[in-house]
């Protein structure tokens, strides 16, 4: 089930029940089953629109934590293969400012390799490592530590 649908389902059902009771008080010559159908249709149209408007109003403040200054790069291992950059950024943003997320993919298949790098504010890096190392994310236990610098091969000339 989609996360938006899962979040809006209780509201949809509640609105359908309220519409049923509202229409039930009218003494029209319509079968009560039609009231349920009308309530579900109204709720199915109104609730997703309201959830989208509410989500759009709340998301800029959460995802737009801009910062200036030093950054640190964190290695994130044991990522679920279905995880995407937005999900990882949302997880790390709850503990500090995130500048960039790079999830590694296999060059031949294009599938995710289960690890990536998150560029974060240097002052938030230690807190993120403490909070998210051994954290369960989408049924996998993450491994988070400070990324090591890439070693240049001395044999190439």
N, CA, C and O atoms as a GROMACS GRO file, in nm:
protein
  628
    1UNK      N    1   0.085  -0.118   0.000
    1UNK     CA    2   0.000   0.000   0.000
    1UNK      C    3   0.089   0.124   0.000
    1UNK      O    4   0.190   0.128   0.071
    2UNK      N    5   0.053   0.222  -0.078
    2UNK     CA    6   0.131   0.345  -0.086
    2UNK      C    7   0.126   0.420   0.046
    2UNK      O    8   0.023   0.420   0.114
    3UNK      N    9   0.237   0.485   0.086
    3UNK     CA   10   0.238   0.557   0.214
    3UNK      C   11   0.132   0.666   0.223
    3UNK      O   12   0.071   0.686   0.328
    4UNK      N   13   0.109   0.738   0.112
    4UNK     CA   14   0.008   0.844   0.115
    4UNK      C   15  -0.130   0.785   0.134
    4UNK      O   16  -0.212   0.838   0.210
    5UNK      N   17  -0.158   0.674   0.065
    5UNK     CA   18  -0.288   0.609   0.080
    5UNK      C   19  -0.303   0.554   0.221
    5UNK      O   20  -0.410   0.566   0.282
    6UNK      N   21  -0.196   0.494   0.273
    6UNK     CA   22  -0.202   0.439   0.409
    6UNK      C   23  -0.229   0.549   0.511
    6UNK      O   24  -0.304   0.529   0.606
    7UNK      N   25  -0.169   0.666   0.491
    7UNK     CA   26  -0.187   0.777   0.584
    7UNK      C   27  -0.327   0.836   0.572
    7UNK      O   28  -0.382   0.883   0.671
    8UNK      N   29  -0.384   0.835   0.451
    8UNK     CA   30  -0.513   0.901   0.432
    8UNK      C   31  -0.632   0.806   0.452
    8UNK      O   32  -0.746   0.853   0.460
    9UNK      N   33  -0.609   0.676   0.460
    9UNK     CA   34  -0.719   0.580   0.471
    9UNK      C   35  -0.808   0.604   0.593
    9UNK      O   36  -0.930   0.602   0.578
   10UNK      N   37  -0.754   0.625   0.713
   10UNK     CA   38  -0.844   0.651   0.827
   10UNK      C   39  -0.930   0.776   0.808
   10UNK      O   40  -1.047   0.778   0.846
   11UNK      N   41  -0.871   0.879   0.749
   11UNK     CA   42  -0.948   1.001   0.724
   11UNK      C   43  -1.057   0.976   0.621
   11UNK      O   44  -1.169   1.027   0.634
   12UNK      N   45  -1.026   0.897   0.520
   12UNK     CA   46  -1.124   0.865   0.417
   12UNK      C   47  -1.242   0.791   0.478
   12UNK      O   48  -1.358   0.824   0.451
   13UNK      N   49  -1.214   0.692   0.560
   13UNK     CA   50  -1.322   0.616   0.623
   13UNK      C   51  -1.403   0.702   0.719
   13UNK      O   52  -1.526   0.691   0.723
   14UNK      N   53  -1.337   0.786   0.796
   14UNK     CA   54  -1.409   0.873   0.889
   14UNK      C   55  -1.499   0.969   0.814
   14UNK      O   56  -1.613   0.993   0.855
   15UNK      N   57  -1.449   1.026   0.705
   15UNK     CA   58  -1.531   1.119   0.626
   15UNK      C   59  -1.648   1.047   0.562
   15UNK      O   60  -1.757   1.103   0.550
   16UNK      N   61  -1.627   0.922   0.520
   16UNK     CA   62  -1.736   0.844   0.460
   16UNK      C   63  -1.845   0.817   0.563
   16UNK      O   64  -1.964   0.827   0.532
   17UNK      N   65  -1.806   0.783   0.685
   17UNK     CA   66  -1.905   0.758   0.791
   17UNK      C   67  -1.981   0.886   0.824
   17UNK      O   68  -2.103   0.884   0.841
   18UNK      N   69  -1.909   0.998   0.835
   18UNK     CA   70  -1.977   1.125   0.862
   18UNK      C   71  -2.073   1.162   0.750
   18UNK      O   72  -2.183   1.211   0.776
   19UNK      N   73  -2.033   1.140   0.627
   19UNK     CA   74  -2.122   1.169   0.514
   19UNK      C   75  -2.245   1.078   0.519
   19UNK      O   76  -2.355   1.123   0.490
   20UNK      N   77  -2.227   0.954   0.555
   20UNK     CA   78  -2.340   0.862   0.566
   20UNK      C   79  -2.441   0.912   0.669
   20UNK      O   80  -2.561   0.915   0.642
   21UNK      N   81  -2.392   0.951   0.788
   21UNK     CA   82  -2.483   0.999   0.891
   21UNK      C   83  -2.548   1.132   0.852
   21UNK      O   84  -2.665   1.156   0.883
   22UNK      N   85  -2.474   1.216   0.784
   22UNK     CA   86  -2.531   1.344   0.740
   22UNK      C   87  -2.642   1.321   0.640
   22UNK      O   88  -2.749   1.382   0.649
   23UNK      N   89  -2.619   1.232   0.544
   23UNK     CA   90  -2.721   1.205   0.443
   23UNK      C   91  -2.837   1.124   0.500
   23UNK      O   92  -2.949   1.133   0.451
   24UNK      N   93  -2.810   1.044   0.604
   24UNK     CA   94  -2.914   0.960   0.662
   24UNK      C   95  -3.021   1.045   0.730
   24UNK      O   96  -3.136   1.001   0.743
   25UNK      N   97  -2.986   1.164   0.774
   25UNK     CA   98  -3.085   1.250   0.838
   25UNK      C   99  -3.180   1.314   0.738
   25UNK      O  100  -3.290   1.356   0.774
   26UNK      N  101  -3.140   1.320   0.614
   26UNK     CA  102  -3.230   1.369   0.511
   26UNK      C  103  -3.330   1.258   0.481
   26UNK      O  104  -3.293   1.142   0.469
   27UNK      N  105  -3.454   1.294   0.468
   27UNK     CA  106  -3.558   1.194   0.443
   27UNK      C  107  -3.587   1.187   0.293
   27UNK      O  108  -3.700   1.210   0.249
   28UNK      N  109  -3.485   1.156   0.218
   28UNK     CA  110  -3.501   1.141   0.075
   28UNK      C  111  -3.539   0.997   0.043
   28UNK      O  112  -3.516   0.906   0.124
   29UNK      N  113  -3.596   0.977  -0.069
   29UNK     CA  114  -3.638   0.844  -0.110
   29UNK      C  115  -3.525   0.771  -0.183
   29UNK      O  116  -3.544   0.718  -0.292
   30UNK      N  117  -3.407   0.771  -0.121
   30UNK     CA  118  -3.291   0.705  -0.180
   30UNK      C  119  -3.248   0.594  -0.084
   30UNK      O  120  -3.250   0.611   0.038
   31UNK      N  121  -3.209   0.483  -0.141
   31UNK     CA  122  -3.161   0.372  -0.061
   31UNK      C  123  -3.037   0.415   0.018
   31UNK      O  124  -2.954   0.489  -0.034
   32UNK      N  125  -3.025   0.368   0.142
   32UNK     CA  126  -2.914   0.410   0.226
   32UNK      C  127  -2.779   0.362   0.173
   32UNK      O  128  -2.677   0.421   0.206
   33UNK      N  129  -2.777   0.258   0.095
   33UNK     CA  130  -2.651   0.212   0.036
   33UNK      C  131  -2.592   0.320  -0.055
   33UNK      O  132  -2.470   0.332  -0.065
   34UNK      N  133  -2.678   0.395  -0.119
   34UNK     CA  134  -2.628   0.503  -0.205
   34UNK      C  135  -2.560   0.612  -0.123
   34UNK      O  136  -2.466   0.676  -0.169
   35UNK      N  137  -2.608   0.634   0.000
   35UNK     CA  138  -2.544   0.732   0.087
   35UNK      C  139  -2.399   0.690   0.116
   35UNK      O  140  -2.309   0.774   0.119
   36UNK      N  141  -2.379   0.561   0.138
   36UNK     CA  142  -2.244   0.511   0.164
   36UNK      C  143  -2.157   0.531   0.040
   36UNK      O  144  -2.042   0.574   0.050
   37UNK      N  145  -2.211   0.500  -0.076
   37UNK     CA  146  -2.136   0.516  -0.200
   37UNK      C  147  -2.098   0.662  -0.222
   37UNK      O  148  -1.984   0.692  -0.257
   38UNK      N  149  -2.192   0.753  -0.201
   38UNK     CA  150  -2.164   0.895  -0.217
   38UNK      C  151  -2.060   0.942  -0.115
   38UNK      O  152  -1.970   1.018  -0.149
   39UNK      N  153  -2.072   0.895   0.009
   39UNK     CA  154  -1.975   0.933   0.111
   39UNK      C  155  -1.834   0.884   0.079
   39UNK      O  156  -1.737   0.958   0.096
   40UNK      N  157  -1.823   0.761   0.032
   40UNK     CA  158  -1.692   0.707  -0.003
   40UNK      C  159  -1.634   0.782  -0.123
   40UNK      O  160  -1.514   0.811  -0.125
   41UNK      N  161  -1.716   0.814  -0.220
   41UNK     CA  162  -1.667   0.888  -0.337
   41UNK      C  163  -1.620   1.028  -0.297
   41UNK      O  164  -1.515   1.073  -0.342
   42UNK      N  165  -1.699   1.096  -0.214
   42UNK     CA  166  -1.657   1.229  -0.169
   42UNK      C  167  -1.528   1.221  -0.089
   42UNK      O  168  -1.437   1.302  -0.108
   43UNK      N  169  -1.519   1.124   0.000
   43UNK     CA  170  -1.399   1.110   0.082
   43UNK      C  171  -1.279   1.071  -0.004
   43UNK      O  172  -1.168   1.118   0.020
   44UNK      N  173  -1.300   0.987  -0.103
   44UNK     CA  174  -1.192   0.946  -0.191
   44UNK      C  175  -1.136   1.060  -0.274
   44UNK      O  176  -1.021   1.056  -0.316
   45UNK      N  177  -1.218   1.161  -0.298
   45UNK     CA  178  -1.172   1.277  -0.375
   45UNK      C  179  -1.114   1.383  -0.283
   45UNK      O  180  -1.008   1.438  -0.312
   46UNK      N  181  -1.181   1.412  -0.173
   46UNK     CA  182  -1.140   1.522  -0.086
   46UNK      C  183  -1.017   1.490  -0.001
   46UNK      O  184  -0.928   1.574   0.010
   47UNK      N  185  -1.010   1.373   0.057
   47UNK     CA  186  -0.902   1.342   0.150
   47UNK      C  187  -0.765   1.343   0.083
   47UNK      O  188  -0.673   1.405   0.137
   48UNK      N  189  -0.745   1.277  -0.032
   48UNK     CA  190  -0.612   1.286  -0.094
   48UNK      C  191  -0.571   1.429  -0.129
   48UNK      O  192  -0.454   1.464  -0.119
   49UNK      N  193  -0.667   1.510  -0.170
   49UNK     CA  194  -0.636   1.650  -0.200
   49UNK      C  195  -0.592   1.722  -0.073
   49UNK      O  196  -0.494   1.797  -0.074
   50UNK      N  197  -0.664   1.700   0.036
   50UNK     CA  198  -0.630   1.765   0.163
   50UNK      C  199  -0.497   1.715   0.217
   50UNK      O  200  -0.420   1.794   0.271
   51UNK      N  201  -0.467   1.586   0.203
   51UNK     CA  202  -0.340   1.531   0.250
   51UNK      C  203  -0.225   1.589   0.168
   51UNK      O  204  -0.121   1.622   0.225
   52UNK      N  205  -0.243   1.602   0.036
   52UNK     CA  206  -0.138   1.660  -0.048
   52UNK      C  207  -0.112   1.805  -0.012
   52UNK      O  208   0.003   1.847  -0.007
   53UNK      N  209  -0.217   1.882   0.013
   53UNK     CA  210  -0.202   2.023   0.050
   53UNK      C  211  -0.131   2.033   0.184
   53UNK      O  212  -0.042   2.116   0.201
   54UNK      N  213  -0.171   1.950   0.279
   54UNK     CA  214  -0.108   1.951   0.411
   54UNK      C  215   0.038   1.909   0.400
   54UNK      O  216   0.124   1.970   0.463
   55UNK      N  217   0.069   1.806   0.322
   55UNK     CA  218   0.206   1.760   0.306
   55UNK      C  219   0.293   1.862   0.236
   55UNK      O  220   0.409   1.880   0.273
   56UNK      N  221   0.239   1.931   0.137
   56UNK     CA  222   0.316   2.033   0.065
   56UNK      C  223   0.347   2.152   0.154
   56UNK      O  224   0.452   2.214   0.141
   57UNK      N  225   0.256   2.185   0.243
   57UNK     CA  226   0.278   2.299   0.332
   57UNK      C  227   0.382   2.265   0.439
   57UNK      O  228   0.456   2.353   0.483
   58UNK      N  229   0.388   2.139   0.482
   58UNK     CA  230   0.479   2.102   0.591
   58UNK      C  231   0.618   2.064   0.542
   58UNK      O  232   0.715   2.080   0.616
   59UNK      N  233   0.630   2.014   0.421
   59UNK     CA  234   0.757   1.958   0.378
   59UNK      C  235   0.870   2.059   0.356
   59UNK      O  236   0.984   2.023   0.384
   60UNK      N  237   0.848   2.183   0.308
   60UNK     CA  238   0.963   2.270   0.286
   60UNK      C  239   1.045   2.299   0.411
   60UNK      O  240   1.167   2.310   0.403
   61UNK      N  241   0.981   2.311   0.526
   61UNK     CA  242   1.056   2.341   0.647
   61UNK      C  243   1.138   2.221   0.693
   61UNK      O  244   1.244   2.238   0.754
   62UNK      N  245   1.091   2.100   0.664
   62UNK     CA  246   1.161   1.981   0.709
   62UNK      C  247   1.277   1.948   0.616
   62UNK      O  248   1.387   1.920   0.664
   63UNK      N  249   1.254   1.951   0.485
   63UNK     CA  250   1.356   1.906   0.392
   63UNK      C  251   1.453   2.015   0.351
   63UNK      O  252   1.555   1.984   0.291
   64UNK      N  253   1.426   2.139   0.381
   64UNK     CA  254   1.509   2.249   0.337
   64UNK      C  255   1.595   2.306   0.449
   64UNK      O  256   1.598   2.427   0.469
   65UNK      N  257   1.664   2.220   0.521
   65UNK     CA  258   1.755   2.268   0.624
   65UNK      C  259   1.886   2.305   0.557
   65UNK      O  260   1.976   2.222   0.545
   66UNK      N  261   1.897   2.430   0.514
   66UNK     CA  262   2.019   2.476   0.450
   66UNK      C  263   2.122   2.510   0.557
   66UNK      O  264   2.087   2.555   0.666
   67UNK      N  265   2.247   2.489   0.524
   67UNK     CA  266   2.353   2.522   0.617
   67UNK      C  267   2.475   2.566   0.538
   67UNK      O  268   2.492   2.531   0.421
   68UNK      N  269   2.557   2.640   0.604
   68UNK     CA  270   2.684   2.677   0.543
   68UNK      C  271   2.793   2.640   0.643
   68UNK      O  272   2.772   2.643   0.764
   69UNK      N  273   2.906   2.606   0.592
   69UNK     CA  274   3.015   2.567   0.680
   69UNK      C  275   3.070   2.432   0.641
   69UNK      O  276   3.050   2.384   0.530
   70UNK      N  277   3.140   2.372   0.736
   70UNK     CA  278   3.208   2.246   0.710
   70UNK      C  279   3.108   2.133   0.695
   70UNK      O  280   3.001   2.132   0.758
   71UNK      N  281   3.145   2.039   0.611
   71UNK     CA  282   3.063   1.920   0.593
   71UNK      C  283   3.145   1.797   0.624
   71UNK      O  284   3.268   1.799   0.621
   72UNK      N  285   3.075   1.690   0.653
   72UNK     CA  286   3.137   1.560   0.675
   72UNK      C  287   3.063   1.459   0.589
   72UNK      O  288   2.942   1.472   0.567
   73UNK      N  289   3.134   1.359   0.543
   73UNK     CA  290   3.071   1.255   0.462
   73UNK      C  291   3.062   1.128   0.546
   73UNK      O  292   3.161   1.081   0.602
   74UNK      N  293   2.941   1.074   0.554
   74UNK     CA  294   2.916   0.952   0.630
   74UNK      C  295   2.895   0.836   0.534
   74UNK      O  296   2.827   0.848   0.432
   75UNK      N  297   2.955   0.723   0.568
   75UNK     CA  298   2.931   0.598   0.496
   75UNK      C  299   2.809   0.532   0.558
   75UNK      O  300   2.800   0.523   0.681
   76UNK      N  301   2.717   0.486   0.476
   76UNK     CA  302   2.597   0.417   0.525
   76UNK      C  303   2.593   0.281   0.458
   76UNK      O  304   2.576   0.272   0.336
   77UNK      N  305   2.609   0.177   0.536
   77UNK     CA  306   2.610   0.041   0.483
   77UNK      C  307   2.488  -0.037   0.525
   77UNK      O  308   2.414   0.003   0.615
   78UNK      N  309   2.469  -0.150   0.459
   78UNK     CA  310   2.356  -0.241   0.484
   78UNK      C  311   2.222  -0.174   0.455
   78UNK      O  312   2.123  -0.200   0.523
   79UNK      N  313   2.221  -0.087   0.354
   79UNK     CA  314   2.096  -0.022   0.314
   79UNK      C  315   2.007  -0.122   0.241
   79UNK      O  316   2.057  -0.209   0.170
   80UNK      N  317   1.877  -0.111   0.258
   80UNK     CA  318   1.786  -0.195   0.179
   80UNK      C  319   1.801  -0.158   0.031
   80UNK      O  320   1.820  -0.041  -0.003
   81UNK      N  321   1.791  -0.257  -0.055
   81UNK     CA  322   1.807  -0.231  -0.197
   81UNK      C  323   1.694  -0.146  -0.254
   81UNK      O  324   1.711  -0.081  -0.357
   82UNK      N  325   1.578  -0.145  -0.187
   82UNK     CA  326   1.464  -0.066  -0.235
   82UNK      C  327   1.469   0.080  -0.186
   82UNK      O  328   1.390   0.162  -0.230
   83UNK      N  329   1.562   0.111  -0.095
   83UNK     CA  330   1.572   0.248  -0.042
   83UNK      C  331   1.620   0.342  -0.152
   83UNK      O  332   1.706   0.306  -0.232
   84UNK      N  333   1.564   0.462  -0.154
   84UNK     CA  334   1.608   0.562  -0.252
   84UNK      C  335   1.669   0.682  -0.178
   84UNK      O  336   1.668   0.688  -0.055
   85UNK      N  337   1.722   0.776  -0.255
   85UNK     CA  338   1.790   0.892  -0.197
   85UNK      C  339   1.698   0.974  -0.108
   85UNK      O  340   1.739   1.021  -0.002
   86UNK      N  341   1.572   0.990  -0.150
   86UNK     CA  342   1.479   1.071  -0.072
   86UNK      C  343   1.451   1.009   0.064
   86UNK      O  344   1.444   1.080   0.165
   87UNK      N  345   1.433   0.878   0.069
   87UNK     CA  346   1.406   0.811   0.197
   87UNK      C  347   1.525   0.822   0.292
   87UNK      O  348   1.508   0.845   0.412
   88UNK      N  349   1.645   0.806   0.238
   88UNK     CA  350   1.765   0.816   0.322
   88UNK      C  351   1.783   0.960   0.369
   88UNK      O  352   1.818   0.984   0.485
   89UNK      N  353   1.759   1.056   0.280
   89UNK     CA  354   1.772   1.197   0.318
   89UNK      C  355   1.671   1.233   0.426
   89UNK      O  356   1.704   1.306   0.520
   90UNK      N  357   1.550   1.183   0.414
   90UNK     CA  358   1.448   1.210   0.516
   90UNK      C  359   1.488   1.153   0.651
   90UNK      O  360   1.468   1.217   0.754
   91UNK      N  361   1.543   1.032   0.651
   91UNK     CA  362   1.587   0.970   0.776
   91UNK      C  363   1.697   1.052   0.842
   91UNK      O  364   1.689   1.082   0.962
   92UNK      N  365   1.799   1.089   0.767
   92UNK     CA  366   1.912   1.162   0.823
   92UNK      C  367   1.873   1.305   0.858
   92UNK      O  368   1.930   1.362   0.952
   93UNK      N  369   1.779   1.365   0.786
   93UNK     CA  370   1.737   1.503   0.814
   93UNK      C  371   1.672   1.517   0.949
   93UNK      O  372   1.669   1.627   1.006
   94UNK      N  373   1.618   1.409   1.003
   94UNK     CA  374   1.556   1.418   1.135
   94UNK      C  375   1.660   1.437   1.246
   94UNK      O  376   1.624   1.467   1.360
   95UNK      N  377   1.789   1.418   1.214
   95UNK     CA  378   1.895   1.434   1.314
   95UNK      C  379   1.990   1.549   1.282
   95UNK      O  380   2.084   1.572   1.358
   96UNK      N  381   1.967   1.621   1.172
   96UNK     CA  382   2.054   1.733   1.139
   96UNK      C  383   2.043   1.770   0.993
   96UNK      O  384   1.957   1.719   0.920
   97UNK      N  385   2.130   1.859   0.951
   97UNK     CA  386   2.126   1.912   0.814
   97UNK      C  387   2.197   1.816   0.718
   97UNK      O  388   2.309   1.772   0.743
   98UNK      N  389   2.130   1.786   0.607
   98UNK     CA  390   2.183   1.698   0.504
   98UNK      C  391   2.202   1.778   0.377
   98UNK      O  392   2.111   1.847   0.331
   99UNK      N  393   2.320   1.768   0.320
   99UNK     CA  394   2.348   1.840   0.197
   99UNK      C  395   2.328   1.753   0.073
   99UNK      O  396   2.274   1.800  -0.027
  100UNK      N  397   2.371   1.627   0.080
  100UNK     CA  398   2.368   1.544  -0.038
  100UNK      C  399   2.362   1.396   0.002
  100UNK      O  400   2.416   1.357   0.105
  101UNK      N  401   2.295   1.315  -0.082
  101UNK     CA  402   2.289   1.170  -0.061
  101UNK      C  403   2.326   1.103  -0.193
  101UNK      O  404   2.271   1.135  -0.298
  102UNK      N  405   2.421   1.010  -0.186
  102UNK     CA  406   2.461   0.932  -0.305
  102UNK      C  407   2.452   0.784  -0.270
  102UNK      O  408   2.525   0.736  -0.183
  103UNK      N  409   2.363   0.714  -0.336
  103UNK     CA  410   2.353   0.569  -0.318
  103UNK      C  411   2.420   0.502  -0.436
  103UNK      O  412   2.392   0.536  -0.552
  104UNK      N  413   2.509   0.407  -0.409
  104UNK     CA  414   2.589   0.344  -0.513
  104UNK      C  415   2.508   0.239  -0.588
  104UNK      O  416   2.429   0.164  -0.530
  105UNK      N  417   2.530   0.237  -0.720
  105UNK     CA  418   2.462   0.140  -0.807
  105UNK      C  419   2.566   0.058  -0.882
  105UNK      O  420   2.677   0.104  -0.907
  106UNK      N  421   2.528  -0.064  -0.916
  106UNK     CA  422   2.612  -0.149  -0.999
  106UNK      C  423   2.612  -0.094  -1.141
  106UNK      O  424   2.505  -0.062  -1.195
  107UNK      N  425   2.729  -0.081  -1.202
  107UNK     CA  426   2.739  -0.022  -1.335
  107UNK      C  427   2.671  -0.106  -1.442
  107UNK      O  428   2.615  -0.051  -1.537
  108UNK      N  429   2.675  -0.236  -1.428
  108UNK     CA  430   2.621  -0.322  -1.532
  108UNK      C  431   2.471  -0.342  -1.520
  108UNK      O  432   2.400  -0.339  -1.621
  109UNK      N  433   2.422  -0.361  -1.399
  109UNK     CA  434   2.280  -0.391  -1.382
  109UNK      C  435   2.197  -0.267  -1.347
  109UNK      O  436   2.076  -0.265  -1.371
  110UNK      N  437   2.261  -0.164  -1.292
  110UNK     CA  438   2.187  -0.046  -1.250
  110UNK      C  439   2.117  -0.061  -1.117
  110UNK      O  440   2.048   0.031  -1.072
  111UNK      N  441   2.133  -0.175  -1.052
  111UNK     CA  442   2.070  -0.198  -0.922
  111UNK      C  443   2.154  -0.135  -0.811
  111UNK      O  444   2.275  -0.121  -0.823
  112UNK      N  445   2.087  -0.099  -0.705
  112UNK     CA  446   2.156  -0.042  -0.589
  112UNK      C  447   2.242  -0.151  -0.523
  112UNK      O  448   2.206  -0.268  -0.523
  113UNK      N  449   2.355  -0.108  -0.468
  113UNK     CA  450   2.451  -0.202  -0.411
  113UNK      C  451   2.437  -0.217  -0.260
  113UNK      O  452   2.508  -0.298  -0.200
  114UNK      N  453   2.350  -0.141  -0.197
  114UNK     CA  454   2.327  -0.158  -0.054
  114UNK      C  455   2.412  -0.069   0.035
  114UNK      O  456   2.418  -0.090   0.156
  115UNK      N  457   2.478   0.030  -0.025
  115UNK     CA  458   2.551   0.126   0.056
  115UNK      C  459   2.554   0.260  -0.016
  115UNK      O  460   2.523   0.269  -0.135
  116UNK      N  461   2.590   0.364   0.060
  116UNK     CA  462   2.596   0.496   0.000
  116UNK      C  463   2.667   0.593   0.092
  116UNK      O  464   2.722   0.555   0.196
  117UNK      N  465   2.665   0.719   0.052
  117UNK     CA  466   2.732   0.824   0.126
  117UNK      C  467   2.636   0.941   0.146
  117UNK      O  468   2.562   0.978   0.055
  118UNK      N  469   2.639   0.997   0.266
  118UNK     CA  470   2.553   1.110   0.300
  118UNK      C  471   2.643   1.224   0.344
  118UNK      O  472   2.721   1.210   0.438
  119UNK      N  473   2.632   1.338   0.275
  119UNK     CA  474   2.710   1.455   0.311
  119UNK      C  475   2.625   1.541   0.404
  119UNK      O  476   2.516   1.585   0.368
  120UNK      N  477   2.678   1.564   0.523
  120UNK     CA  478   2.602   1.631   0.629
  120UNK      C  479   2.685   1.744   0.689
  120UNK      O  480   2.804   1.757   0.662
  121UNK      N  481   2.619   1.824   0.770
  121UNK     CA  482   2.689   1.928   0.845
  121UNK      C  483   2.786   1.862   0.942
  121UNK      O  484   2.751   1.765   1.009
  122UNK      N  485   2.907   1.915   0.949
  122UNK     CA  486   3.010   1.856   1.035
  122UNK      C  487   2.967   1.853   1.181
  122UNK      O  488   3.001   1.760   1.254
  123UNK      N  489   2.894   1.955   1.224
  123UNK     CA  490   2.853   1.958   1.366
  123UNK      C  491   2.746   1.854   1.398
  123UNK      O  492   2.730   1.817   1.515
  124UNK      N  493   2.673   1.806   1.297
  124UNK     CA  494   2.568   1.705   1.320
  124UNK      C  495   2.616   1.563   1.296
  124UNK      O  496   2.545   1.468   1.327
  125UNK      N  497   2.736   1.547   1.240
  125UNK     CA  498   2.783   1.415   1.198
  125UNK      C  499   2.793   1.317   1.315
  125UNK      O  500   2.747   1.204   1.304
  126UNK      N  501   2.852   1.358   1.425
  126UNK     CA  502   2.869   1.268   1.540
  126UNK      C  503   2.733   1.223   1.595
  126UNK      O  504   2.715   1.107   1.631
  127UNK      N  505   2.639   1.317   1.602
  127UNK     CA  506   2.506   1.282   1.652
  127UNK      C  507   2.438   1.181   1.560
  127UNK      O  508   2.372   1.087   1.606
  128UNK      N  509   2.453   1.201   1.429
  128UNK     CA  510   2.392   1.108   1.334
  128UNK      C  511   2.453   0.970   1.345
  128UNK      O  512   2.382   0.870   1.338
  129UNK      N  513   2.584   0.964   1.361
  129UNK     CA  514   2.650   0.833   1.375
  129UNK      C  515   2.599   0.763   1.500
  129UNK      O  516   2.567   0.644   1.496
  130UNK      N  517   2.591   0.835   1.612
  130UNK     CA  518   2.543   0.775   1.737
  130UNK      C  519   2.400   0.728   1.727
  130UNK      O  520   2.366   0.620   1.777
  131UNK      N  521   2.314   0.806   1.664
  131UNK     CA  522   2.171   0.773   1.658
  131UNK      C  523   2.140   0.668   1.552
  131UNK      O  524   2.052   0.584   1.574
  132UNK      N  525   2.209   0.671   1.438
  132UNK     CA  526   2.168   0.588   1.326
  132UNK      C  527   2.252   0.462   1.305
  132UNK      O  528   2.212   0.373   1.230
  133UNK      N  529   2.369   0.451   1.370
  133UNK     CA  530   2.444   0.326   1.361
  133UNK      C  531   2.367   0.218   1.436
  133UNK      O  532   2.325   0.240   1.550
  134UNK      N  533   2.349   0.104   1.375
  134UNK     CA  534   2.268  -0.007   1.428
  134UNK      C  535   2.120   0.029   1.438
  134UNK      O  536   2.046  -0.032   1.516
  135UNK      N  537   2.075   0.126   1.360
  135UNK     CA  538   1.934   0.167   1.354
  135UNK      C  539   1.863   0.079   1.252
  135UNK      O  540   1.916   0.053   1.144
  136UNK      N  541   1.743   0.033   1.286
  136UNK     CA  542   1.666  -0.049   1.193
  136UNK      C  543   1.590   0.041   1.096
  136UNK      O  544   1.507   0.123   1.137
  137UNK      N  545   1.619   0.026   0.966
  137UNK     CA  546   1.559   0.107   0.861
  137UNK      C  547   1.510   0.014   0.752
  137UNK      O  548   1.589  -0.057   0.689
  138UNK      N  549   1.380   0.013   0.729
  138UNK     CA  550   1.317  -0.073   0.629
  138UNK      C  551   1.364  -0.218   0.643
  138UNK      O  552   1.403  -0.282   0.546
  139UNK      N  553   1.358  -0.268   0.766
  139UNK     CA  554   1.388  -0.406   0.801
  139UNK      C  555   1.535  -0.444   0.784
  139UNK      O  556   1.567  -0.563   0.775
  140UNK      N  557   1.624  -0.345   0.780
  140UNK     CA  558   1.769  -0.370   0.774
  140UNK      C  559   1.836  -0.288   0.883
  140UNK      O  560   1.790  -0.178   0.915
  141UNK      N  561   1.945  -0.339   0.940
  141UNK     CA  562   2.020  -0.269   1.043
  141UNK      C  563   2.132  -0.191   0.977
  141UNK      O  564   2.225  -0.249   0.921
  142UNK      N  565   2.122  -0.058   0.984
  142UNK     CA  566   2.221   0.028   0.918
  142UNK      C  567   2.355   0.026   0.989
  142UNK      O  568   2.362   0.007   1.110
  143UNK      N  569   2.459   0.046   0.912
  143UNK     CA  570   2.594   0.066   0.964
  143UNK      C  571   2.637   0.205   0.918
  143UNK      O  572   2.652   0.230   0.798
  144UNK      N  573   2.656   0.296   1.013
  144UNK     CA  574   2.689   0.435   0.981
  144UNK      C  575   2.820   0.470   1.050
  144UNK      O  576   2.836   0.450   1.170
  145UNK      N  577   2.913   0.524   0.971
  145UNK     CA  578   3.040   0.572   1.026
  145UNK      C  579   3.093   0.680   0.933
  145UNK      O  580   3.043   0.700   0.822
  146UNK      N  581   3.195   0.747   0.980
  146UNK     CA  582   3.256   0.852   0.897
  146UNK      C  583   3.327   0.786   0.780
  146UNK      O  584   3.399   0.687   0.797
  147UNK      N  585   3.307   0.840   0.661
  147UNK     CA  586   3.367   0.783   0.541
  147UNK      C  587   3.517   0.808   0.540
  147UNK      O  588   3.564   0.912   0.584
  148UNK      N  589   3.589   0.712   0.489
  148UNK     CA  590   3.734   0.726   0.474
  148UNK      C  591   3.762   0.791   0.339
  148UNK      O  592   3.685   0.777   0.244
  149UNK      N  593   3.873   0.862   0.334
  149UNK     CA  594   3.914   0.923   0.207
  149UNK      C  595   3.950   0.813   0.107
  149UNK      O  596   4.007   0.710   0.145
  150UNK      N  597   3.918   0.836  -0.018
  150UNK     CA  598   3.949   0.740  -0.122
  150UNK      C  599   4.101   0.736  -0.142
  150UNK      O  600   4.164   0.840  -0.157
  151UNK      N  601   4.158   0.616  -0.143
  151UNK     CA  602   4.302   0.599  -0.162
  151UNK      C  603   4.335   0.602  -0.311
  151UNK      O  604   4.274   0.530  -0.390
  152UNK      N  605   4.429   0.686  -0.347
  152UNK     CA  606   4.475   0.690  -0.486
  152UNK      C  607   4.573   0.576  -0.509
  152UNK      O  608   4.656   0.546  -0.423
  153UNK      N  609   4.564   0.514  -0.623
  153UNK     CA  610   4.653   0.402  -0.656
  153UNK      C  611   4.786   0.459  -0.707
  153UNK      O  612   4.788   0.532  -0.806
  154UNK      N  613   4.897   0.427  -0.640
  154UNK     CA  614   5.028   0.481  -0.676
  154UNK      C  615   5.086   0.414  -0.801
  154UNK      O  616   5.178   0.468  -0.862
  155UNK      N  617   5.033   0.298  -0.840
  155UNK     CA  618   5.088   0.225  -0.954
  155UNK      C  619   5.047   0.287  -1.088
  155UNK      O  620   5.110   0.259  -1.190
  156UNK      N  621   4.944   0.368  -1.090
  156UNK     CA  622   4.898   0.428  -1.215
  156UNK      C  623   4.985   0.547  -1.248
  156UNK      O  624   5.005   0.635  -1.164
  157UNK      N  625   5.036   0.552  -1.371
  157UNK     CA  626   5.113   0.668  -1.415
  157UNK      C  627   5.086   0.696  -1.558
  157UNK      O  628   5.141   0.791  -1.615
   0.00000   0.00000   0.00000
